[in-house]
């Protein structure tokens, strides 16, 4: 998944940023709760290439679920 080619990473980043903002947490706070650095949180929110393990940690802390599924093809 590469954000420079229109992949889903920018979408993940927006969902994560919105969920963090809704809780009133800073990037530092989310990083602390997810055992990640603030720069890592910033990279995720920018839509940079990150691991699924990092996404899973953040999703768990924010009470989010992410899933992989095949696109519906007509």
PQR file of N, CA, C, O and H, with PARSE charges and radii, in Angstrom:
ATOM      1  N   UNK A   1       0.845  -1.177   0.000 -0.4000 1.5000
ATOM      2  CA  UNK A   1       0.000   0.000   0.000 -0.0000 2.0000
ATOM      3  C   UNK A   1       0.890   1.240   0.000  0.5500 1.7000
ATOM      4  O   UNK A   1       1.685   1.444   0.918 -0.5500 1.4000
ATOM      5  N   UNK A   2       0.754   2.037  -1.003 -0.4000 1.5000
ATOM      6  CA  UNK A   2       1.606   3.196  -1.157 -0.0000 2.0000
ATOM      7  C   UNK A   2       0.742   4.423  -1.359  0.5500 1.7000
ATOM      8  O   UNK A   2       0.003   4.509  -2.339 -0.5500 1.4000
ATOM      9  H   UNK A   2       0.109   1.871  -1.748  0.4000 1.0000
ATOM     10  N   UNK A   3       0.829   5.374  -0.441 -0.4000 1.5000
ATOM     11  CA  UNK A   3      -0.020   6.547  -0.495 -0.0000 2.0000
ATOM     12  C   UNK A   3       0.246   7.411  -1.714  0.5500 1.7000
ATOM     13  O   UNK A   3      -0.611   8.212  -2.089 -0.5500 1.4000
ATOM     14  H   UNK A   3       1.430   5.304   0.355  0.4000 1.0000
ATOM     15  N   UNK A   4       1.407   7.275  -2.345 -0.4000 1.5000
ATOM     16  CA  UNK A   4       1.692   8.078  -3.527 -0.0000 2.0000
ATOM     17  C   UNK A   4       0.964   7.554  -4.747  0.5500 1.7000
ATOM     18  O   UNK A   4       0.948   8.216  -5.785 -0.5500 1.4000
ATOM     19  H   UNK A   4       2.103   6.625  -2.041  0.4000 1.0000
ATOM     20  N   UNK A   5       0.371   6.396  -4.648 -0.4000 1.5000
ATOM     21  CA  UNK A   5      -0.355   5.820  -5.768 -0.0000 2.0000
ATOM     22  C   UNK A   5      -1.840   5.697  -5.467  0.5500 1.7000
ATOM     23  O   UNK A   5      -2.501   4.799  -5.989 -0.5500 1.4000
ATOM     24  H   UNK A   5       0.385   5.858  -3.805  0.4000 1.0000
ATOM     25  N   UNK A   6      -2.366   6.564  -4.650 -0.4000 1.5000
ATOM     26  CA  UNK A   6      -3.803   6.580  -4.397 -0.0000 2.0000
ATOM     27  C   UNK A   6      -4.304   5.444  -3.538  0.5500 1.7000
ATOM     28  O   UNK A   6      -5.487   5.108  -3.596 -0.5500 1.4000
ATOM     29  H   UNK A   6      -1.830   7.293  -4.226  0.4000 1.0000
ATOM     30  N   UNK A   7      -3.440   4.842  -2.743 -0.4000 1.5000
ATOM     31  CA  UNK A   7      -3.843   3.746  -1.877 -0.0000 2.0000
ATOM     32  C   UNK A   7      -4.673   4.231  -0.705  0.5500 1.7000
ATOM     33  O   UNK A   7      -4.983   5.418  -0.605 -0.5500 1.4000
ATOM     34  H   UNK A   7      -2.479   5.115  -2.696  0.4000 1.0000
ATOM     35  N   UNK A   8      -5.033   3.321   0.177 -0.4000 1.5000
ATOM     36  CA  UNK A   8      -5.915   3.662   1.297 -0.0000 2.0000
ATOM     37  C   UNK A   8      -5.237   4.352   2.474  0.5500 1.7000
ATOM     38  O   UNK A   8      -5.926   4.754   3.411 -0.5500 1.4000
ATOM     39  H   UNK A   8      -4.781   2.357   0.096  0.4000 1.0000
ATOM     40  N   UNK A   9      -3.920   4.505   2.462 -0.4000 1.5000
ATOM     41  CA  UNK A   9      -3.252   5.053   3.643 -0.0000 2.0000
ATOM     42  C   UNK A   9      -3.717   6.459   4.011  0.5500 1.7000
ATOM     43  O   UNK A   9      -3.908   6.723   5.198 -0.5500 1.4000
ATOM     44  H   UNK A   9      -3.360   4.178   1.701  0.4000 1.0000
ATOM     45  N   UNK A  10      -3.910   7.378   3.063 -0.4000 1.5000
ATOM     46  CA  UNK A  10      -4.443   8.688   3.462 -0.0000 2.0000
ATOM     47  C   UNK A  10      -5.814   8.581   4.125  0.5500 1.7000
ATOM     48  O   UNK A  10      -6.124   9.349   5.036 -0.5500 1.4000
ATOM     49  H   UNK A  10      -3.755   7.164   2.098  0.4000 1.0000
ATOM     50  N   UNK A  11      -6.634   7.633   3.673 -0.4000 1.5000
ATOM     51  CA  UNK A  11      -7.948   7.424   4.286 -0.0000 2.0000
ATOM     52  C   UNK A  11      -7.797   6.921   5.717  0.5500 1.7000
ATOM     53  O   UNK A  11      -8.494   7.398   6.612 -0.5500 1.4000
ATOM     54  H   UNK A  11      -6.382   7.009   2.934  0.4000 1.0000
ATOM     55  N   UNK A  12      -6.897   5.964   5.947 -0.4000 1.5000
ATOM     56  CA  UNK A  12      -6.628   5.491   7.308 -0.0000 2.0000
ATOM     57  C   UNK A  12      -6.176   6.650   8.179  0.5500 1.7000
ATOM     58  O   UNK A  12      -6.632   6.805   9.312 -0.5500 1.4000
ATOM     59  H   UNK A  12      -6.330   5.576   5.219  0.4000 1.0000
ATOM     60  N   UNK A  13      -5.274   7.465   7.642 -0.4000 1.5000
ATOM     61  CA  UNK A  13      -4.752   8.598   8.393 -0.0000 2.0000
ATOM     62  C   UNK A  13      -5.838   9.559   8.819  0.5500 1.7000
ATOM     63  O   UNK A  13      -5.829  10.044   9.950 -0.5500 1.4000
ATOM     64  H   UNK A  13      -4.904   7.340   6.721  0.4000 1.0000
ATOM     65  N   UNK A  14      -6.774   9.841   7.930 -0.4000 1.5000
ATOM     66  CA  UNK A  14      -7.871  10.760   8.252 -0.0000 2.0000
ATOM     67  C   UNK A  14      -8.780  10.171   9.325  0.5500 1.7000
ATOM     68  O   UNK A  14      -9.167  10.872  10.260 -0.5500 1.4000
ATOM     69  H   UNK A  14      -6.781   9.447   7.011  0.4000 1.0000
ATOM     70  N   UNK A  15      -9.118   8.912   9.201 -0.4000 1.5000
ATOM     71  CA  UNK A  15      -9.973   8.259  10.202 -0.0000 2.0000
ATOM     72  C   UNK A  15      -9.294   8.286  11.568  0.5500 1.7000
ATOM     73  O   UNK A  15      -9.937   8.565  12.580 -0.5500 1.4000
ATOM     74  H   UNK A  15      -8.804   8.343   8.441  0.4000 1.0000
ATOM     75  N   UNK A  16      -8.007   7.998  11.595 -0.4000 1.5000
ATOM     76  CA  UNK A  16      -7.268   7.982  12.858 -0.0000 2.0000
ATOM     77  C   UNK A  16      -7.192   9.387  13.452  0.5500 1.7000
ATOM     78  O   UNK A  16      -7.420   9.568  14.648 -0.5500 1.4000
ATOM     79  H   UNK A  16      -7.485   7.771  10.773  0.4000 1.0000
ATOM     80  N   UNK A  17      -6.875  10.377  12.628 -0.4000 1.5000
ATOM     81  CA  UNK A  17      -6.801  11.762  13.116 -0.0000 2.0000
ATOM     82  C   UNK A  17      -8.162  12.216  13.660  0.5500 1.7000
ATOM     83  O   UNK A  17      -8.234  12.831  14.723 -0.5500 1.4000
ATOM     84  H   UNK A  17      -6.690  10.230  11.656  0.4000 1.0000
ATOM     85  N   UNK A  18      -9.240  11.908  12.926 -0.4000 1.5000
ATOM     86  CA  UNK A  18     -10.585  12.295  13.369 -0.0000 2.0000
ATOM     87  C   UNK A  18     -10.941  11.633  14.698  0.5500 1.7000
ATOM     88  O   UNK A  18     -11.518  12.274  15.576 -0.5500 1.4000
ATOM     89  H   UNK A  18      -9.181  11.408  12.062  0.4000 1.0000
ATOM     90  N   UNK A  19     -10.597  10.349  14.847 -0.4000 1.5000
ATOM     91  CA  UNK A  19     -10.895   9.636  16.094 -0.0000 2.0000
ATOM     92  C   UNK A  19     -10.076  10.207  17.253  0.5500 1.7000
ATOM     93  O   UNK A  19     -10.577  10.342  18.369 -0.5500 1.4000
ATOM     94  H   UNK A  19     -10.128   9.828  14.133  0.4000 1.0000
ATOM     95  N   UNK A  20      -8.819  10.539  16.978 -0.4000 1.5000
ATOM     96  CA  UNK A  20      -7.968  11.143  18.009 -0.0000 2.0000
ATOM     97  C   UNK A  20      -8.511  12.505  18.420  0.5500 1.7000
ATOM     98  O   UNK A  20      -8.616  12.809  19.608 -0.5500 1.4000
ATOM     99  H   UNK A  20      -8.413  10.429  16.071  0.4000 1.0000
ATOM    100  N   UNK A  21      -8.854  13.322  17.429 -0.4000 1.5000
ATOM    101  CA  UNK A  21      -9.407  14.650  17.712 -0.0000 2.0000
ATOM    102  C   UNK A  21     -10.715  14.565  18.500  0.5500 1.7000
ATOM    103  O   UNK A  21     -10.956  15.375  19.395 -0.5500 1.4000
ATOM    104  H   UNK A  21      -8.769  13.076  16.464  0.4000 1.0000
ATOM    105  N   UNK A  22     -11.555  13.591  18.168 -0.4000 1.5000
ATOM    106  CA  UNK A  22     -12.840  13.423  18.858 -0.0000 2.0000
ATOM    107  C   UNK A  22     -12.635  13.129  20.346  0.5500 1.7000
ATOM    108  O   UNK A  22     -13.491  13.453  21.169 -0.5500 1.4000
ATOM    109  H   UNK A  22     -11.359  12.933  17.440  0.4000 1.0000
ATOM    110  N   UNK A  23     -11.513  12.522  20.682 -0.4000 1.5000
ATOM    111  CA  UNK A  23     -11.206  12.228  22.090 -0.0000 2.0000
ATOM    112  C   UNK A  23     -10.448  13.367  22.770  0.5500 1.7000
ATOM    113  O   UNK A  23     -10.214  13.337  23.978 -0.5500 1.4000
ATOM    114  H   UNK A  23     -10.818  12.259  20.013  0.4000 1.0000
ATOM    115  N   UNK A  24     -10.071  14.365  21.983 -0.4000 1.5000
ATOM    116  CA  UNK A  24      -9.337  15.490  22.535 -0.0000 2.0000
ATOM    117  C   UNK A  24      -7.886  15.150  22.863  0.5500 1.7000
ATOM    118  O   UNK A  24      -7.262  15.809  23.694 -0.5500 1.4000
ATOM    119  H   UNK A  24     -10.261  14.390  21.001  0.4000 1.0000
ATOM    120  N   UNK A  25      -7.351  14.119  22.206 -0.4000 1.5000
ATOM    121  CA  UNK A  25      -5.989  13.679  22.472 -0.0000 2.0000
ATOM    122  C   UNK A  25      -5.021  14.344  21.507  0.5500 1.7000
ATOM    123  O   UNK A  25      -5.352  14.571  20.343 -0.5500 1.4000
ATOM    124  H   UNK A  25      -7.858  13.583  21.531  0.4000 1.0000
ATOM    125  N   UNK A  26      -3.844  14.650  21.986 -0.4000 1.5000
ATOM    126  CA  UNK A  26      -2.751  15.106  21.127 -0.0000 2.0000
ATOM    127  C   UNK A  26      -2.112  13.876  20.473  0.5500 1.7000
ATOM    128  O   UNK A  26      -2.392  12.737  20.846 -0.5500 1.4000
ATOM    129  H   UNK A  26      -3.575  14.466  22.931  0.4000 1.0000
ATOM    130  N   UNK A  27      -1.260  14.133  19.505 -0.4000 1.5000
ATOM    131  CA  UNK A  27      -0.495  13.028  18.923 -0.0000 2.0000
ATOM    132  C   UNK A  27       0.392  12.384  19.988  0.5500 1.7000
ATOM    133  O   UNK A  27       0.582  11.168  19.991 -0.5500 1.4000
ATOM    134  H   UNK A  27      -1.032  15.059  19.203  0.4000 1.0000
ATOM    135  N   UNK A  28       0.928  13.196  20.885 -0.4000 1.5000
ATOM    136  CA  UNK A  28       1.744  12.651  21.979 -0.0000 2.0000
ATOM    137  C   UNK A  28       0.933  11.688  22.841  0.5500 1.7000
ATOM    138  O   UNK A  28       1.404  10.606  23.191 -0.5500 1.4000
ATOM    139  H   UNK A  28       0.773  14.184  20.883  0.4000 1.0000
ATOM    140  N   UNK A  29      -0.295  12.093  23.179 -0.4000 1.5000
ATOM    141  CA  UNK A  29      -1.152  11.254  24.033 -0.0000 2.0000
ATOM    142  C   UNK A  29      -1.486   9.936  23.349  0.5500 1.7000
ATOM    143  O   UNK A  29      -1.392   8.874  23.964 -0.5500 1.4000
ATOM    144  H   UNK A  29      -0.677  12.972  22.894  0.4000 1.0000
ATOM    145  N   UNK A  30      -1.873  10.000  22.083 -0.4000 1.5000
ATOM    146  CA  UNK A  30      -2.175   8.766  21.353 -0.0000 2.0000
ATOM    147  C   UNK A  30      -0.928   7.885  21.279  0.5500 1.7000
ATOM    148  O   UNK A  30      -1.008   6.673  21.482 -0.5500 1.4000
ATOM    149  H   UNK A  30      -1.949  10.863  21.583  0.4000 1.0000
ATOM    150  N   UNK A  31       0.208   8.485  20.992 -0.4000 1.5000
ATOM    151  CA  UNK A  31       1.445   7.715  20.937 -0.0000 2.0000
ATOM    152  C   UNK A  31       1.750   7.032  22.258  0.5500 1.7000
ATOM    153  O   UNK A  31       2.136   5.863  22.287 -0.5500 1.4000
ATOM    154  H   UNK A  31       0.273   9.469  20.827  0.4000 1.0000
ATOM    155  N   UNK A  32       1.575   7.764  23.351 -0.4000 1.5000
ATOM    156  CA  UNK A  32       1.831   7.182  24.674 -0.0000 2.0000
ATOM    157  C   UNK A  32       0.905   5.992  24.918  0.5500 1.7000
ATOM    158  O   UNK A  32       1.346   4.932  25.362 -0.5500 1.4000
ATOM    159  H   UNK A  32       1.262   8.713  23.328  0.4000 1.0000
ATOM    160  N   UNK A  33      -0.376   6.178  24.623 -0.4000 1.5000
ATOM    161  CA  UNK A  33      -1.353   5.101  24.866 -0.0000 2.0000
ATOM    162  C   UNK A  33      -1.118   3.879  23.978  0.5500 1.7000
ATOM    163  O   UNK A  33      -1.408   2.750  24.373 -0.5500 1.4000
ATOM    164  H   UNK A  33      -0.734   7.039  24.262  0.4000 1.0000
ATOM    165  N   UNK A  34      -0.589   4.116  22.771 -0.4000 1.5000
ATOM    166  CA  UNK A  34      -0.355   3.018  21.826 -0.0000 2.0000
ATOM    167  C   UNK A  34       1.088   2.509  21.869  0.5500 1.7000
ATOM    168  O   UNK A  34       1.459   1.629  21.093 -0.5500 1.4000
ATOM    169  H   UNK A  34      -0.354   5.034  22.450  0.4000 1.0000
ATOM    170  N   UNK A  35       1.905   3.063  22.779 -0.4000 1.5000
ATOM    171  CA  UNK A  35       3.326   2.698  22.874 -0.0000 2.0000
ATOM    172  C   UNK A  35       4.055   2.958  21.559  0.5500 1.7000
ATOM    173  O   UNK A  35       4.851   2.140  21.097 -0.5500 1.4000
ATOM    174  H   UNK A  35       1.603   3.778  23.410  0.4000 1.0000
ATOM    175  N   UNK A  36       3.763   4.119  20.968 -0.4000 1.5000
ATOM    176  CA  UNK A  36       4.398   4.551  19.732 -0.0000 2.0000
ATOM    177  C   UNK A  36       4.885   5.982  19.915  0.5500 1.7000
ATOM    178  O   UNK A  36       4.420   6.689  20.810 -0.5500 1.4000
ATOM    179  H   UNK A  36       3.117   4.783  21.343  0.4000 1.0000
ATOM    180  N   UNK A  37       5.806   6.405  19.086 -0.4000 1.5000
ATOM    181  CA  UNK A  37       6.313   7.775  19.186 -0.0000 2.0000
ATOM    182  C   UNK A  37       5.361   8.763  18.507  0.5500 1.7000
ATOM    183  O   UNK A  37       4.558   8.382  17.654 -0.5500 1.4000
ATOM    184  H   UNK A  37       6.184   5.832  18.360  0.4000 1.0000
ATOM    185  N   UNK A  38       5.464  10.038  18.898 -0.4000 1.5000
ATOM    186  CA  UNK A  38       4.659  11.065  18.250 -0.0000 2.0000
ATOM    187  C   UNK A  38       4.980  11.158  16.760  0.5500 1.7000
ATOM    188  O   UNK A  38       4.056  11.313  15.961 -0.5500 1.4000
ATOM    189  H   UNK A  38       6.116  10.348  19.590  0.4000 1.0000
ATOM    190  N   UNK A  39       6.265  11.069  16.345 -0.4000 1.5000
ATOM    191  CA  UNK A  39       6.534  11.081  14.904 -0.0000 2.0000
ATOM    192  C   UNK A  39       5.861   9.926  14.145  0.5500 1.7000
ATOM    193  O   UNK A  39       5.461  10.088  12.992 -0.5500 1.4000
ATOM    194  H   UNK A  39       7.015  10.943  16.994  0.4000 1.0000
ATOM    195  N   UNK A  40       5.741   8.776  14.788 -0.4000 1.5000
ATOM    196  CA  UNK A  40       5.048   7.656  14.148 -0.0000 2.0000
ATOM    197  C   UNK A  40       3.577   7.994  13.952  0.5500 1.7000
ATOM    198  O   UNK A  40       3.018   7.730  12.888 -0.5500 1.4000
ATOM    199  H   UNK A  40       6.066   8.644  15.725  0.4000 1.0000
ATOM    200  N   UNK A  41       2.948   8.572  14.962 -0.4000 1.5000
ATOM    201  CA  UNK A  41       1.541   8.974  14.845 -0.0000 2.0000
ATOM    202  C   UNK A  41       1.394   9.992  13.718  0.5500 1.7000
ATOM    203  O   UNK A  41       0.457   9.908  12.924 -0.5500 1.4000
ATOM    204  H   UNK A  41       3.402   8.786  15.827  0.4000 1.0000
ATOM    205  N   UNK A  42       2.308  10.945  13.646 -0.4000 1.5000
ATOM    206  CA  UNK A  42       2.258  11.961  12.581 -0.0000 2.0000
ATOM    207  C   UNK A  42       2.376  11.303  11.205  0.5500 1.7000
ATOM    208  O   UNK A  42       1.670  11.693  10.276 -0.5500 1.4000
ATOM    209  H   UNK A  42       3.069  11.014  14.291  0.4000 1.0000
ATOM    210  N   UNK A  43       3.259  10.310  11.064 -0.4000 1.5000
ATOM    211  CA  UNK A  43       3.407   9.612   9.780 -0.0000 2.0000
ATOM    212  C   UNK A  43       2.129   8.881   9.408  0.5500 1.7000
ATOM    213  O   UNK A  43       1.716   8.892   8.248 -0.5500 1.4000
ATOM    214  H   UNK A  43       3.833   9.994  11.819  0.4000 1.0000
ATOM    215  N   UNK A  44       1.510   8.253  10.377 -0.4000 1.5000
ATOM    216  CA  UNK A  44       0.251   7.545  10.127 -0.0000 2.0000
ATOM    217  C   UNK A  44      -0.816   8.530   9.649  0.5500 1.7000
ATOM    218  O   UNK A  44      -1.507   8.279   8.662 -0.5500 1.4000
ATOM    219  H   UNK A  44       1.846   8.244  11.319  0.4000 1.0000
ATOM    220  N   UNK A  45      -0.941   9.637  10.351 -0.4000 1.5000
ATOM    221  CA  UNK A  45      -1.968  10.615  10.003 -0.0000 2.0000
ATOM    222  C   UNK A  45      -1.710  11.277   8.648  0.5500 1.7000
ATOM    223  O   UNK A  45      -2.651  11.716   7.986 -0.5500 1.4000
ATOM    224  H   UNK A  45      -0.380   9.841  11.153  0.4000 1.0000
ATOM    225  N   UNK A  46      -0.456  11.351   8.234 -0.4000 1.5000
ATOM    226  CA  UNK A  46      -0.103  11.895   6.908 -0.0000 2.0000
ATOM    227  C   UNK A  46      -0.394  10.904   5.797  0.5500 1.7000
ATOM    228  O   UNK A  46      -0.479  11.277   4.627 -0.5500 1.4000
ATOM    229  H   UNK A  46       0.308  10.995   8.771  0.4000 1.0000
ATOM    230  N   UNK A  47      -0.548   9.639   6.168 -0.4000 1.5000
ATOM    231  CA  UNK A  47      -0.777   8.616   5.156 -0.0000 2.0000
ATOM    232  C   UNK A  47       0.493   7.998   4.626  0.5500 1.7000
ATOM    233  O   UNK A  47       0.493   7.384   3.559 -0.5500 1.4000
ATOM    234  H   UNK A  47      -0.479   9.336   7.118  0.4000 1.0000
ATOM    235  N   UNK A  48       1.589   8.158   5.374 -0.4000 1.5000
ATOM    236  CA  UNK A  48       2.849   7.526   4.977 -0.0000 2.0000
ATOM    237  C   UNK A  48       2.726   6.011   5.082  0.5500 1.7000
ATOM    238  O   UNK A  48       1.825   5.490   5.741 -0.5500 1.4000
ATOM    239  H   UNK A  48       1.589   8.657   6.241  0.4000 1.0000
ATOM    240  N   UNK A  49       3.629   5.327   4.433 -0.4000 1.5000
ATOM    241  CA  UNK A  49       3.649   3.869   4.454 -0.0000 2.0000
ATOM    242  C   UNK A  49       4.005   3.392   5.862  0.5500 1.7000
ATOM    243  O   UNK A  49       5.076   3.715   6.376 -0.5500 1.4000
ATOM    244  H   UNK A  49       4.360   5.749   3.898  0.4000 1.0000
ATOM    245  N   UNK A  50       3.121   2.633   6.478 -0.4000 1.5000
ATOM    246  CA  UNK A  50       3.336   2.121   7.831 -0.0000 2.0000
ATOM    247  C   UNK A  50       2.893   0.663   7.890  0.5500 1.7000
ATOM    248  O   UNK A  50       2.219   0.169   6.987 -0.5500 1.4000
ATOM    249  H   UNK A  50       2.251   2.371   6.060  0.4000 1.0000
ATOM    250  N   UNK A  51       3.278  -0.008   8.955 -0.4000 1.5000
ATOM    251  CA  UNK A  51       2.972  -1.437   9.069 -0.0000 2.0000
ATOM    252  C   UNK A  51       1.550  -1.664   9.577  0.5500 1.7000
ATOM    253  O   UNK A  51       0.953  -0.799  10.218 -0.5500 1.4000
ATOM    254  H   UNK A  51       3.826   0.394   9.689  0.4000 1.0000
ATOM    255  N   UNK A  52       1.035  -2.834   9.276 -0.4000 1.5000
ATOM    256  CA  UNK A  52      -0.282  -3.194   9.801 -0.0000 2.0000
ATOM    257  C   UNK A  52      -0.226  -3.360  11.318  0.5500 1.7000
ATOM    258  O   UNK A  52      -1.228  -3.147  12.000 -0.5500 1.4000
ATOM    259  H   UNK A  52       1.520  -3.536   8.756  0.4000 1.0000
ATOM    260  N   UNK A  53       0.936  -3.739  11.852 -0.4000 1.5000
ATOM    261  CA  UNK A  53       1.071  -3.851  13.310 -0.0000 2.0000
ATOM    262  C   UNK A  53       0.888  -2.486  13.970  0.5500 1.7000
ATOM    263  O   UNK A  53       0.258  -2.380  15.022 -0.5500 1.4000
ATOM    264  H   UNK A  53       1.750  -3.912  11.298  0.4000 1.0000
ATOM    265  N   UNK A  54       1.441  -1.442  13.349 -0.4000 1.5000
ATOM    266  CA  UNK A  54       1.274  -0.089  13.875 -0.0000 2.0000
ATOM    267  C   UNK A  54      -0.190   0.331  13.796  0.5500 1.7000
ATOM    268  O   UNK A  54      -0.733   0.885  14.752 -0.5500 1.4000
ATOM    269  H   UNK A  54       1.953  -1.528  12.494  0.4000 1.0000
ATOM    270  N   UNK A  55      -0.825   0.070  12.659 -0.4000 1.5000
ATOM    271  CA  UNK A  55      -2.260   0.385  12.527 -0.0000 2.0000
ATOM    272  C   UNK A  55      -3.082  -0.353  13.569  0.5500 1.7000
ATOM    273  O   UNK A  55      -4.004   0.217  14.153 -0.5500 1.4000
ATOM    274  H   UNK A  55      -0.383  -0.380  11.882  0.4000 1.0000
ATOM    275  N   UNK A  56      -2.756  -1.615  13.806 -0.4000 1.5000
ATOM    276  CA  UNK A  56      -3.507  -2.409  14.779 -0.0000 2.0000
ATOM    277  C   UNK A  56      -3.378  -1.830  16.184  0.5500 1.7000
ATOM    278  O   UNK A  56      -4.363  -1.782  16.922 -0.5500 1.4000
ATOM    279  H   UNK A  56      -2.007  -2.078  13.332  0.4000 1.0000
ATOM    280  N   UNK A  57      -2.183  -1.391  16.565 -0.4000 1.5000
ATOM    281  CA  UNK A  57      -1.999  -0.794  17.896 -0.0000 2.0000
ATOM    282  C   UNK A  57      -2.848   0.462  18.052  0.5500 1.7000
ATOM    283  O   UNK A  57      -3.518   0.652  19.066 -0.5500 1.4000
ATOM    284  H   UNK A  57      -1.384  -1.430  15.966  0.4000 1.0000
ATOM    285  N   UNK A  58      -2.807   1.312  17.035 -0.4000 1.5000
ATOM    286  CA  UNK A  58      -3.554   2.571  17.098 -0.0000 2.0000
ATOM    287  C   UNK A  58      -5.049   2.303  17.099  0.5500 1.7000
ATOM    288  O   UNK A  58      -5.790   2.903  17.877 -0.5500 1.4000
ATOM    289  H   UNK A  58      -2.262   1.157  16.211  0.4000 1.0000
ATOM    290  N   UNK A  59      -5.497   1.400  16.228 -0.4000 1.5000
ATOM    291  CA  UNK A  59      -6.918   1.076  16.154 -0.0000 2.0000
ATOM    292  C   UNK A  59      -7.427   0.550  17.497  0.5500 1.7000
ATOM    293  O   UNK A  59      -8.513   0.927  17.939 -0.5500 1.4000
ATOM    294  H   UNK A  59      -4.895   0.913  15.595  0.4000 1.0000
ATOM    295  N   UNK A  60      -6.657  -0.311  18.140 -0.4000 1.5000
ATOM    296  CA  UNK A  60      -7.079  -0.876  19.423 -0.0000 2.0000
ATOM    297  C   UNK A  60      -7.256   0.215  20.474  0.5500 1.7000
ATOM    298  O   UNK A  60      -8.233   0.205  21.223 -0.5500 1.4000
ATOM    299  H   UNK A  60      -5.775  -0.617  17.782  0.4000 1.0000
ATOM    300  N   UNK A  61      -6.323   1.146  20.531 -0.4000 1.5000
ATOM    301  CA  UNK A  61      -6.383   2.221  21.524 -0.0000 2.0000
ATOM    302  C   UNK A  61      -7.580   3.138  21.269  0.5500 1.7000
ATOM    303  O   UNK A  61      -8.208   3.634  22.205 -0.5500 1.4000
ATOM    304  H   UNK A  61      -5.530   1.155  19.923  0.4000 1.0000
ATOM    305  N   UNK A  62      -7.885   3.355  19.983 -0.4000 1.5000
ATOM    306  CA  UNK A  62      -8.982   4.263  19.628 -0.0000 2.0000
ATOM    307  C   UNK A  62     -10.339   3.561  19.550  0.5500 1.7000
ATOM    308  O   UNK A  62     -11.364   4.206  19.330 -0.5500 1.4000
ATOM    309  H   UNK A  62      -7.374   2.953  19.223  0.4000 1.0000
ATOM    310  N   UNK A  63     -10.341   2.247  19.730 -0.4000 1.5000
ATOM    311  CA  UNK A  63     -11.595   1.506  19.632 -0.0000 2.0000
ATOM    312  C   UNK A  63     -12.084   1.386  18.195  0.5500 1.7000
ATOM    313  O   UNK A  63     -13.286   1.305  17.944 -0.5500 1.4000
ATOM    314  H   UNK A  63      -9.508   1.723  19.908  0.4000 1.0000
ATOM    315  N   UNK A  64     -11.138   1.376  17.250 -0.4000 1.5000
ATOM    316  CA  UNK A  64     -11.471   1.246  15.837 -0.0000 2.0000
ATOM    317  C   UNK A  64     -11.177  -0.165  15.359  0.5500 1.7000
ATOM    318  O   UNK A  64     -10.410  -0.897  15.985 -0.5500 1.4000
ATOM    319  H   UNK A  64     -10.161   1.443  17.454  0.4000 1.0000
ATOM    320  N   UNK A  65     -11.784  -0.535  14.260 -0.4000 1.5000
ATOM    321  CA  UNK A  65     -11.528  -1.832  13.642 -0.0000 2.0000
ATOM    322  C   UNK A  65     -11.163  -1.577  12.187  0.5500 1.7000
ATOM    323  O   UNK A  65     -11.826  -0.793  11.508 -0.5500 1.4000
ATOM    324  H   UNK A  65     -12.407   0.059  13.751  0.4000 1.0000
ATOM    325  N   UNK A  66     -10.123  -2.225  11.709 -0.4000 1.5000
ATOM    326  CA  UNK A  66      -9.853  -2.150  10.280 -0.0000 2.0000
ATOM    327  C   UNK A  66      -9.857  -3.552   9.723  0.5500 1.7000
ATOM    328  O   UNK A  66      -9.509  -4.517  10.404 -0.5500 1.4000
ATOM    329  H   UNK A  66      -9.584  -2.862  12.260  0.4000 1.0000
ATOM    330  N   UNK A  67     -10.259  -3.645   8.467 -0.4000 1.5000
ATOM    331  CA  UNK A  67     -10.341  -4.956   7.851 -0.0000 2.0000
ATOM    332  C   UNK A  67      -9.906  -4.866   6.404  0.5500 1.7000
ATOM    333  O   UNK A  67     -10.016  -3.818   5.768 -0.5500 1.4000
ATOM    334  H   UNK A  67     -10.542  -2.861   7.913  0.4000 1.0000
ATOM    335  N   UNK A  68      -9.423  -5.955   5.908 -0.4000 1.5000
ATOM    336  CA  UNK A  68      -9.061  -6.074   4.507 -0.0000 2.0000
ATOM    337  C   UNK A  68     -10.136  -6.898   3.837  0.5500 1.7000
ATOM    338  O   UNK A  68     -10.568  -7.927   4.357 -0.5500 1.4000
ATOM    339  H   UNK A  68      -9.333  -6.807   6.425  0.4000 1.0000
ATOM    340  N   UNK A  69     -10.563  -6.433   2.674 -0.4000 1.5000
ATOM    341  CA  UNK A  69     -11.570  -7.202   1.946 -0.0000 2.0000
ATOM    342  C   UNK A  69     -11.403  -6.931   0.466  0.5500 1.7000
ATOM    343  O   UNK A  69     -10.867  -5.897   0.066 -0.5500 1.4000
ATOM    344  H   UNK A  69     -10.212  -5.598   2.251  0.4000 1.0000
ATOM    345  N   UNK A  70     -11.853  -7.840  -0.316 -0.4000 1.5000
ATOM    346  CA  UNK A  70     -11.773  -7.682  -1.763 -0.0000 2.0000
ATOM    347  C   UNK A  70     -12.762  -6.624  -2.212  0.5500 1.7000
ATOM    348  O   UNK A  70     -13.874  -6.521  -1.692 -0.5500 1.4000
ATOM    349  H   UNK A  70     -12.289  -8.680   0.009  0.4000 1.0000
ATOM    350  N   UNK A  71     -12.332  -5.844  -3.187 -0.4000 1.5000
ATOM    351  CA  UNK A  71     -13.249  -4.879  -3.777 -0.0000 2.0000
ATOM    352  C   UNK A  71     -14.345  -5.642  -4.507  0.5500 1.7000
ATOM    353  O   UNK A  71     -14.092  -6.689  -5.103 -0.5500 1.4000
ATOM    354  H   UNK A  71     -11.430  -5.928  -3.609  0.4000 1.0000
ATOM    355  N   UNK A  72     -15.545  -5.118  -4.459 -0.4000 1.5000
ATOM    356  CA  UNK A  72     -16.639  -5.711  -5.239 -0.0000 2.0000
ATOM    357  C   UNK A  72     -16.402  -5.369  -6.698  0.5500 1.7000
ATOM    358  O   UNK A  72     -16.262  -4.201  -7.060 -0.5500 1.4000
ATOM    359  H   UNK A  72     -15.750  -4.268  -3.975  0.4000 1.0000
ATOM    360  N   UNK A  73     -16.359  -6.363  -7.503 -0.4000 1.5000
ATOM    361  CA  UNK A  73     -16.149  -6.138  -8.937 -0.0000 2.0000
ATOM    362  C   UNK A  73     -17.402  -6.576  -9.668  0.5500 1.7000
ATOM    363  O   UNK A  73     -17.888  -7.695  -9.502 -0.5500 1.4000
ATOM    364  H   UNK A  73     -16.473  -7.312  -7.209  0.4000 1.0000
ATOM    365  N   UNK A  74     -17.903  -5.681 -10.468 -0.4000 1.5000
ATOM    366  CA  UNK A  74     -19.133  -5.987 -11.232 -0.0000 2.0000
ATOM    367  C   UNK A  74     -18.817  -6.631 -12.539  0.5500 1.7000
ATOM    368  O   UNK A  74     -19.726  -6.953 -13.304 -0.5500 1.4000
ATOM    369  H   UNK A  74     -17.509  -4.772 -10.603  0.4000 1.0000
TER
END
